[in-house]
Amino acid sequence: MNGNNFDVATALVALVGIVIGAILQYIFSRSTESLKQHQTLKAQSYVDFVKSLAGITIAQRHHNKGRELESTILLADSKARVAIYGSKSVIESIANFFSRYGEITSPESITSFIEIIQKMRSETLKKQEMVIDNYISILLVGPSDNR
């Protein structure tokens, strides 16, 4: 009888260990998936914000009211998502940009816009690679002689 009790206890301990392991795996995988989803939503809101603000600037330069309206609608949507998914630092930078400038029309506003982008890059990229502000400016608003 002692041998049977030992076998039952061993099997029971093994079964409990398997159950606990499965529960922990489920909890951790859900947590990881939730974190991945949040990161994806954050990154997409950041991309849409940048795309919409750059789109407004380009549309204004070309006097395209239709594109300006489309980009303005996307901007409102992306700002709402940034307010939900964005970090405190990025939200504060965007708020400062809109309270001071509101649009990309001056060298100072371009600098502020690039500051926002650099913060977004540092949050969303796994490998931190510094990109010179001027390169980002050229990509998004064009060379300084074309402004």
N, C-alpha and C positions, 0 to 999 in steps of 0.2 A: 504494500500500500504506500509506503513512503516513497518509493520510486515513482509511482503514478502521480502522487501529489506534486512531486518535483517536476515531472514532465508537464503537468497541467499549469503549474506556476510559471515555468519557463515559456510555455506557449502563450500564456496570458500576458506576460511581460513583453514578449515579442509583438503580440497583436496590439497592445496598448502603444508600444513604440511606433509601430507602423501607422496607427491611427493619428497619433500626435504629429508624426512627420508629415503625413498627408495634409492635415489641417494647417500646419505651419507653412507648408509649400503653397497651399491655396491662398492663405493670407498674404504671404510675401509676393506671390505672382500678381495678385489683384492690386497690391500697393504699387508694384513696379509698373504695371500696365496703366494705372491711374496717373502716375508720375509722367510716363511717356506721353500719355494723352494730353496732359497739362502742358508739357514742353512743346508739343506739336501745335496746340492752340495758341500758345504764347508766341511762338516763332511766326505762325501765319498771321497773327494780328500785327506783329511788328513789320513783316514784309508788306502787308496791305497798307499800313500807315505810311511807310516810306514811298511805296508806289503811288498812293493817292496824292500825297503832298507834292511829289515830283511831277505827277500828272497835271495837277492844278497849275504849277509853275509853267510847264511847257505849253499848256492850253492857253494860258494868259499871254504868253509871248507871241503865240500865233493867232490870237484873238478868236479862239474857237470856243464859243460859249457852250456848245453842246458837250464837248469833252470836259470843259471846266465843271459843268453841272454833274456829269457822271463821276468825275474824280472827287467832287465835293461830297456826293452821296457816299462813295466808298470811304472817304475820310471820316465822316460821321460814324459809319459802321465800325471802322477799324479803331477809332478812339474809344468807342464803347467797349470793344473787346480788349483793348489795352488796359482800360480801367478795371476790367475783371481779371485778366490773366497776367498783366504786366507787373514788373517789380516796382517797388517804391521808388527806386532811383530813376527808372525810365519814366514813370508817371510824373514825377517831380520835374524832370527835364522837359517833358512835353508841355506841362502846365506853364513852366517858365517861358518856353518858346512862344506859346500862344499869348501869354500875358504881355510879352515884350514886343513881339513881331507879328505873329499871325499868318505871315506868308514869307516866302523866300524871295526877298527883293533887295536885300543889302548884304554887303560882306559880313556884317555882324550876324544877320539872320542865317546866312549860310553856315557860319561857324557854329552857331547854336544847333542847327539841324544836324551837322556832322557830329557834334558832341552826342546827340541822341543816338545816332546810328552806331557810334563807337561803343556806347553803353549796351545797345542791343546786341552787337556782335560779341562783346565780352560775355554776355549771359547765355547766348544760344550756341556758341561754338565750343566744342569739347577742347580743341587745341587752340590755344590763344596765339594768334598771329597778328601782330600789329600791322595795320595798313596806314600809310601816311594820309593825313586828312585831305591833302590836295588831290590824291587819287580818287578818293570817295567823291569829292566835289566835282571832279571832271566826269566821273561816271554818272552822277545824278543831275547835275545842273549845267554841265559843259565846261569847256575851258573858260578862264576868266575873261579872255578877249572876246568871247561870243555872248557875254551877258549884257 
